Amino acid sequence: MDKKFKRTLVTTALPYANGPVHIGHLAGVYVPADIYTRYLRLRGEDVIMIGGSDEHGVPITIKAQKEGVTPQDIVDRYHNIIKDSMEGLGISFDVYSRTTSDMHHKTASDFFRKLYDKGEFIEKTSVQLYDEKADQYLADRYVTGTCPKCGNERAYGDQCEACGTSLNATDLINPVSAITGNTPVLKETKHWYMPLDKWEPKLREWILEQHKEWKPNVYGQCKSWLDDHLQPRAVTRDLNWGIPVPVEGADGKVLYVWFDAPIGYISNTKELLPDTWEKYWKDPETRIIHFIGKDNIVFHCLIFPAMLMAEGSYQLPENVPANEFLNLEGDKISTSRNWAVWLHEYLADFPGKQDVLRYVLTANAPESKDNDFTWRDFQARNNNELVAILGNFVNRALVLTHKYFGGVIPEAHELQDIDREALNEFKDVKETLGANIENFKFREALKDAMNLARIGNKYLADTEPWKLAKTDMTRVETIMNLALQITANLAIAFEPFLPFSAEKLRGMLNIEACDWNKLGEIDILPAGHAVNKPELLFEKIEDEVIDAQMQRLERIKQENIVANFKPKAVAPQVTIDDFAKLDIRVGTVLECSKVKKSDKLLEFKIEDGMGGRTIVSGIAKWYEPEELVGKQVCFIANFPPRKLKGVESQGMILSAEDADGRLIVIGPTGPVKPGASVG
């Protein structure tokens, strides 16, 4: 721990209050921030963790319009869901507030006004898209159109979610207003801009020279932006939801959400500590750490620091340990597609299993690259690691103590080589685990903690106290004393990661608190101390529980396919005479088999009422041959015969293409005589 800092201020990216929190948010920001903060508290450090909901911006107004409610209704709903679910997972904020609070409005307004009075803004007139029918300028998310990079027809005015390209609304091809569906026009408007180029030299020195220890993904992204040179960026928007711009001539304008939101860290600290907040923001002996996802690196490492530099009295962050993205079952998490594991739903579906999710998200944390959450891995880590390693050791240690010593810790006697070997394996755990947390390597730190349980299991397996109990209880006393000391070490080591389980373990050990300085020691629990009866720390998760979650995701996937389905354009018009040329009949499938040397073709023997025929159809990808035998199908009877893979096909079976591209054979809804005409 760097001794020059007297205190630490931890901030977490403000979740957007237009939806609940999902596992991507947790793995990227909140679980690592909580681990880090709990670790510092365990060490006795002066640390506070600041959080809150980001409640301004266009997505909230769009959601409110769709639901026919006010933006305040939306943010009230989701702020409470987010706050309650964070508490449910044990994310231990010292304050969790919101950007619609009076304190925040005043703080952000005063911050803007100070920069304005110092002449730190540029006033510029530019052209923006304007919806004449709605009589309003269109913020980025109020515009959709075709992406100029990849051709996605549903790109937003700030980003194409298909290819990830950052856009300006005026870049879109065929832009459309999300409010009225009309084509917007270009119209002039006045805004205030932050001249980021003015602060580029200081930002370059501060980051590229003074903070080379930052994570490569953070340092690299900052360097890329700085090498491309920073440009002035608007800090105001034409919108009726947000913090009004506090200057004359700014009617109908609010602070842009990226300017307003990070000031929420300051206003929330003021709310927590109205009399002493400044020492956490303005004292050089305070270390400020921003926990964020990679999509917020630019805002927290370049834009917000430039704002603080312009204001002049605030400390800059010491580190910004941004994580990459967590995917779900191989696909990008998406709020709009409901492709996510939502925290509030997880807590309802898995009561008492908060630490299982915390463990899995830490073990799979996207610290250096995007990573993937799967339900099968979730189950395996619970059953094979939490239950079989950690839970198993704790249970064995306590059960044996009750069996042989009535739940009272026995004396340790002379150590043997096997004891010393086990102790030697974890003598450096405090330094190793602590260094990994301090360097934001939470996955490695979690391995350090779990390794203690592995050492304990191996120690009991190697010493076999249940066998020695028949001949040498003195030896058993030493073994069980050391096993219980390892158990107490586990309560300390897992406190930052698994707070609910650590608390439960302390209850079983009959101790109220853990002392970080005792980690790695073998005298944590005194001989004669009574421990309580063991309870299972974790329980096995069965296949049917995971199957239910997988089925839910499959339903969501199918719903998204249907929702995004676009019918093909209608073919050119034909006359009734054209249609009459097609002889469409009903036939019964007598036989069906795969065509040799083809993955796509099925060969049908059809009873057509006219002596029978063979038809080859390219639907093998979607049907097994046996499931089609006996079915009635519609086919075109007057196609000229043609050979496919050596088989003569005498017609075409009709099928419809589903939203996911699947071909579904068309047939009558009731029994029809083979050969009946369709028309």
N, C-alpha and C positions, 0 to 999 in steps of 0.2 A: 504494500500500500504506500502510495506517494505521501510522505510526511508533510509536504508543504501545504496540503489542503486540510483545513479544519473541518470542512463539512462538504456534503455532496447534495446537489439538486438533480433529481432524476425526473425527466419529463417523458411522457409517452404520446405518440401521435394521437391527435384528437379524432376518434372515430366519427364518421359522418352520420348524422342522425336522420337518415332516410331509410334505414333498415337495421336489423340486428347485427351483432358481432358474429363472425364465423371463424373457423379454425385457421384460416389464412392470416387474419388479424392477430390471433392469439400467438401463432408460431412466429410471426414476423416481429411483433412488438411487445405484447403485454406479458406473456410468460417469461421471456428473457429479462424484461425490465423488473418483473417481480422477483425473479431469482436473484438478480443483482442487488436489489434493494433489501431483500430479506437477509442476504449474506452480510451486507454492511451493518444491518441492525444486529445480527448475531455477533458481530465483532465489537459491538458497542459504539459504532460510528454515529456521528450526527448526520442523518440522511432523511430527506423527505421525497416522496414520490407524488408527482402532480399529474392529474389527468382531467379529462372533461370531454363533453360532446361538442363537435363542430356543427353548428346549427344554422349557418347561413349558406347562401349559394343557390344556384339555379336548379340542381337536381331536386332540392326540397320543394321549390315552387312548382316544378313540373309534377311531382308526386301529389302535391296538394290539389292542383288543378284536376288531375285525373280522378281523384277521390271526391272532389267537390267539397273540400274542407279548407281550412286556413293553414298556412305554413306553420303557425304556432301549434296547431293540433298535431301536425306530423311530428315535429321535434319533441313535443311533450310525450307523445306515445313512445317514440324510439329512445329518447334519453332515459326514460325509466326502465325500458327493457334492457338496454345496454348496461346501465348502472347496476341493476339487480343481478344480471347474469355474471357480470364481472365479480361482484361480491360473492356470488355462488361458487365461482371457481377459485376464490381465495386471492384474487388480485388485490393486493393490500395498499390501495391508494391512501395517502394522507388526506387528500381532498379529491373529489370527482365532481366538478361543476360543469358549467355550460356557457356557450358564447352568447346566449340570449339574456344572461344575467345583467342587472344594472351595473354591477362592478365591472364587468367586461366592456359593456358599451362605453362607460366613462373612460376606462383605461385605454381602449383602442382609439377612441375619439381624441383624447388628450395626446396620445402618441403621434397621431397623424398631424394634429394641429401644431405640435412642437416642431416637427420636421417641416411643415408648411411655413411656419414663422421664420425658421432658419434658412429658408430658400432652398431646401433640399429636393424639391420636386420640379419637374418640367411640365408646363401646361401646353398640351398639344391638341389640335383638331385633326381628326382622322375620319375616314369613311367606314361605316359599319353597316351590316345588313339590318334592314328595317322592315317590319311587317305593317303595311299600310292599313290592312283591315283591322288588326289588333291595336294599331296606333302605338307601337312600342319598338324600341331597338331590341334586337335578338342577341342575347348572350349565347356563348358557344354551344351550350347544350340544348338551346332552343332551335338549332338548325341541324337538319340532316341532309345528306346528299351522297353523291358518288365519290369515293376516295380517288384522288388523282394518281395514287401510287399503285393500288391493287384492284380498283374497280368495284370494291364493296359498295353496294347501293344503300347501306344503312350506316354509313360513317357519320360521326358527330362533328360538330364544328370545332372541337378541340383535339380530337383523336379518332383514328380509325381503330376499332377494337379487333378488326380482323387481322391487320398487319402490324398494328402498334405504332404507326407513324403519327407524330405530333402534327397537328394541322391548325390553320387559322380558318375561321368560318368562310372567309372569302376564297379559300383554296378549293372548296367543294365544287364539283360539277353538278349542275342542276340542283342547287340548294332549295330546300323546302322548309317553311316555318312549321315547327312542331306545335304551334298554337292553333293556326287556322288551316294549315296545309297549302297556303298560298306561296307563290314565288316571291321572296323578299326583294327589295330594292336597296341600292346603296344610298346612304344619307350621312351627312356630316354630323359629328358629335364631338364635344370637348371633354378631355379627361386629363388627370394628373398622372405623371409617370415618374417612377423611381429610376434615376440615371445609374444603372448598375455598372456601366462602363467607367464611371467616375471612381468607383470603389474596386475596380478590377486589380490594380496594382497591390492594394493592401490585402485583398482576398488571396491573390497569388502568393504573396509572401507568407501570409498566415497559414494557408493550407499546404502549399507545395513545398515550403521550406521548413515550417515549424511543426507540421503534423504528418510527417512521413510514416508514422506508426499507425495511422488510420487503416482500417480494413481495405484491402486492394480494390474491392468493388466501389467503395465510397471515394477513395483517393482518385481512382481512375476516372470515375464519372465527373468529378470536379475538374480534374485536369483537362478532360475533353471539352467541357464547357468553356473553361478559361482559355484554352488554346484556340477555340473558335471565336473568342472575344464576346463579352457580354454586351447586351443592348438594353436601352431603356425599356422598362416594363410598366404597363398601366397598373395603378393601384386603386382605381375607381371603376365602377360599372354603372350602366343605366339599368336600374332594377328598383323594385319597390319593396324588396325584402332584404334587410341587412342593417348595418350601422350607417346612418346618414352622414354624408361627407360634411364635416363641420366648418364650411367656408361659404361665403356669399356666392351666389351664382351657381350653386350645385344642387338645385332642386331636382328631385327624381334620380339622384345618384347616391350610391352607397359605396362603402369600402369594399374593394375586391376581396373575396374570401381568403385568398392566399396571403393577403396583407393582414387581414383581421385575425385569422385563426391562430398563428403562432404567438400573437400577443396574448392569447388565452392562457398560455403558460404563466405569464406575468400576472394577469388578473386573478387566476385561480390561486396563485401563491399569496396574493394580497388578501383574498378571501379567507385563506387558511391562517395567515399570520399578518393581520392588519398593521401591527406595530413593528414587526421585525422582518418583514418580507425583503427589505432591501439588502440585508446581509447575504441572502441567498442569490441575489442577482447582480450586486454591485461590488461585493467584497472580493478582491483577488485571491483570497484564501478559500473561496468556494469553487468546487469543481462542478461544472454543469455537463450532464450527459443526456443527449437526446436519443431515445430509442424510437426508431422509425422503420418503415419498409422502404425498399429501393425506389419506389415511385415518388418518395418525398425527399430524396437526397438533395436535389437542386434547391428546394425551398429552405431546408434546414442548414445547408452548408454554404450557400451563396446568397440567397435573397434575404432571409431573416438576419444573418450576420451583417449584411450591408445595411439593413434597417437599424440594427443596434449600433453599428459604426457611425451612422449618420446622426443618431440620437446622442451618442457620446458618453453616456454614463454607465452602460451595462457591460458585464463580462461576456466574452464569447464562449461558446461551448468548448470543453476540453476534448470531447470525443462524440462521434455520431455513429454508433455501431449498427448501421442499417443492415437488415437481412434481405435476402432475395425472396422470391415468391414460393408459396406452398401450393402445389396442385392437388386435385382430388381425383383419385382413381385414374391418373394419367391425363386429366383434362384441366384446363385453367379454371380456377374458381371464379364464378360469375354471379353477382347479386341479381342482375337482370334476368338471368336464365334459371335462377334458384338452384344453381349447381354449387352447393355448399353444405357443410355440416354446421348448422347454426348452434351457437353456444346454449341459448335458452332451451332449445329442443333437446340437445344432448343432456343437459342437467335433468330434464324431465324423463328422458328415456333411460338414463343410467344413474339413478339416484345413488349417492354415496360413492360414486366412482370419479370424483373430480380429479384425484391424483393420477388415475390411469390416463386420462387425457393429457394432463400436464406432463406425465412421463413420456408418453408417445410423441407429443409435439416437441419436447426437448430432444429426445433421441433422434428425431427426424428433422430437427431444426434446419431451415435453409440458410445456414450461416455463410456459405461461400458460393453456393449455386442453388438454383431452383430444386426443390425436392418434392416428394410425392407422399400423400397420405392415402393409405388404403385400409379398408376395414379388416381385411385378412391380416395385415401387419399389426394393426391395433390389437386384434385378438391374440396373435402369436406373442407379442411383447408382454401382454398381460399374463397369459398362461405360462409362457416359458421363462419369463424374467421376473416379473413382480411376484407371481405366485410361487414358481418353482425354485427361485433363487432367494430373493429377499424374504418373502413370506415364509418360505420353508425353513430357512435358518432361524429366524426369530421364533417361530413356533417350536422348533425342536429345542432350542436353548431354554425357553421358558417351561415347556412341558417337562423336560428332564430335571430342571431345578425343582419343580413342584413334586415330581415323582420321588426324587432321592433326598431332597433337603427341605421339604415342606414349604417351598417358596421363599426360603431364606438363603441369601448369597453365602456360600461357604468360603472358608479361608483358602488363599493360594499358598502352596508350599513350594518346595524347591523346583525350579523350572528344569525341564529336560530340553534336549536339542530340538525336538519337534515343536515344542512351545516357542522357543526362541526364533525358529524359522518362520513360524506364523506371525509372530510379533514384528519381525524384521520386514515382512512384506508390506506392512502398512505404517511403518514408523514415519514416513515422509508424507503421509496423506494430507496433513494440514497444509503444507507448503504447496504441494502439487495441485490439490483441489482449489485452494485459494488463488493460486496464480492463474489457473485456467479461467476461473470466474472473472478475475480482475482484467484478463485479456479478452473477455467476452467469448470464450470458447466453452460454451455451456454444454455442448454435447460431450466434450472430453471430460468436463467436470462431473457430469452425470455418470460417466463410465468409472471415474475414480470412486464415486460413492458406491456404485454397484459392486465394484471390485472388493470392497470390504465384506459384502455378503458372500461373495464367492470364496474369499479367504476363510470366512467362518464356516461355510459348508464343508470345505475341504478339510479344515482342522478337525471338525467333529467326525467326518468320515475316516480320517487317518487315525485318530486317537481311539475311537469306538468306546466311549465311556459306558455305554450300556453293557458291554462285555466285561469291562474292568470292574463294574459294580459288584460282580460276583466274588472278586478276590482282593481288590485294592481300592477301598473307598477314599483313602487319602489322595491317591492319584486322581480319582474322579472329582474330588473337591477342587483341585488345581485346574483341571480341564474346564469344569463348569464355571469357575470364577472367570477364567479368561474368555470363555464363550459369552458370558454376560457383559464383560467389558467391551467386547466387539459389538454386542447388541447396543450398548449405550453409545458407542462411537457412531453406529448407524443412525441413531436418533439425532445426533448433531449433524452428520454429513448430509442427511436427506432433508433437513429442515428447510433450506431454501427452495428445494425442488418439489417436495411432497409434503406440504405443511399439515394436511389433514392426517396423513399416515404417521408423520413424526409426532403429532400431538397424541394420537392413539397409542403409539409406541411408548411415549413418555408416561402415559397413564398406566400401561402394563408394567413399566419399570418402576412406577410409583415415584417419579421425580417431576418437579414442576417446570423446570427450565433447563436449557442446555447452555454450556459455556464453550464457545468456539475455541478458546485457548486449551481446552482439555482434549480436543480432537487428536487422535493418535496416541493418547495415554492409556494406561491399563489400571488406573486406580480411580476411575470415575465413580464407580459404585463401591461403597465400603462393605467389607464382610459383615454379616449380621443384618444388612438391609433387606427388608421384606419386599418382594415383588408381587404384583397382583396376578390373578389367573390370566392365562393367555387367551387372546381372541384372534381370529383370523384377520390378518392385515388386508389381504386381498382374496378374492374368490374367482374361480375359473369362469370364463365367459363362454357359453355354449354356442354351437354352430347356429342354432335357430335364431339367436339374438342377432348375430351378424347377418344371417340370411335376410332378416327383416329390413335391415339397413340397406343391404344391396338391392333388395326389391324396390325400396323407396327410390333409390337413385335411378334404377331402371325406368320406373314410372316417370320420373322427372325428365329423363333423357327422351322418352317417347313423346311426352307432352311438348318438349322443345322442338322436336322434329316436326310435329303436327303444326305447332304455332308458327314455325318459320317456313312451312311449305308454301311454295308459290306455284300455282298451276301454270302449265305451259301456255303460251299464247294460243288463242283460237286459230285454227287453220283457216285458209281462205274458204269463203262460202262455196257450197256445192248445191246443186239442184236435187229435187226428189228423184229425177231420172238418174243422176249420178249414184245416189244411194241405192237405188233399185238394182243397179248392176251387181251389187254385192249379194251373194246368196249365203246368208247366215243361217246355220242350222244348229240344232241341239243333238249331241251325241253322248253316249255312255262309255266311259273308259273301261275297257275289258282287261287290258294289260298295260303296264308302264315299266320301262327299264332305262337305265343309263346307256347312252350311245358310247361305244368303245372309243377310246382315245380322245374323249371330249369331257371337259369339266362343266360345260354349260348346257348340253343338249340332253333332252329326254325323248325317248321314242314311245309314242302312244299307239295302241291298237284300239280303234274306235268303232263301236256299234252305231252306225249312222242311219239304219233303216233302209239302207240301199245295198247291202251286201258287205259293209265294213270297209275301213280304210286305215292307212298308216299316216300319222302326222308327227313331225319332229318339231319340238318347241324348245327355245332357249331359256328354260326356267329351272334348270337343275340346281342353281344356287339357292333357291328358296323352297324347294320341295324335295322330300324323299319319295321315290317312285311309288312305294307301297301305300302312301297316304292319299294318292290320287285314284287308285283302282276303285271302281264302283261309282265314282262321282260323275255327274253330268256336267258337260262343258259346252260352251258356245264356240263354233268354229266357222271359218269362211270356207265354203265347200267348192267354190268355183275358181280358186287360185290354180294356175297351171302347176303341174307337178315339177319338183326340183329336187336334186340330190344334195344331201347334207351329210358329210362324213360317210358317204357310200350308201346312205339310206334314202330311199325316195319318199319325199314328204308330199302328201296329197291334200294340202290345205293349211290353214293357220288357226291355232287356238287363240282365242281372245283373252287378254288379261289387262288389268288396271295397275298403274304404278302408284304405290302408296307414297306417303310423305318422306319415308326414309329410303325410297328407291326400290323397295320390295315389289315384285310382281305378284299379283293375286289373280288366280284364274277366275274367269267370269262364267257363271252358269245360272240356270233357273232356280228360283227359290223353292219350287216344289217339283214333284216328279212330272216329267214330260216324255212322251213317246219319242224314241230316237228317230231323227230325220225331220222333226217338227221345224218349221221355218220361224225365223225371228225377224220382225219388221214392224 
